[in-house]
Amino acid sequence: MKKDTRIYPQNVLGCMDMSKVARQIGDLRYDKNLELFRELSMVYAEQSLTDGEAGRVKLAEMLKELSIGLGDLSQKMSEIWELSRRHMTDIK
């Protein structure tokens, strides 16, 4: 099994307070959350492939499941966006 030598960040754009990051993300317009969830789904799908190739089978399987779950979440967020956009005054 190949050792993972990458260094993973522990903050988002310099912010260490994940509750603050979560609040900022949650306060975004729903279409931006939809975009974020779709991007995260792709990121975890890519990580799943990388970990699978490195022999980390269980991790790869779990990341794939997470990617699929984020895809499901994206679908739900898309529905929420479609419902909410009708009530928004800042979009045409």
Secondary structure, 3 states (H helix, E strand, C coil): CCCCCCCCCCCECCECCHHHHHHHHHCCCHHHHHHHHHHHHHHHHHHHHHHHHCCCHHHHHHHHHHHHHHHHHHHHHHHHHHHHHCCCCCCC
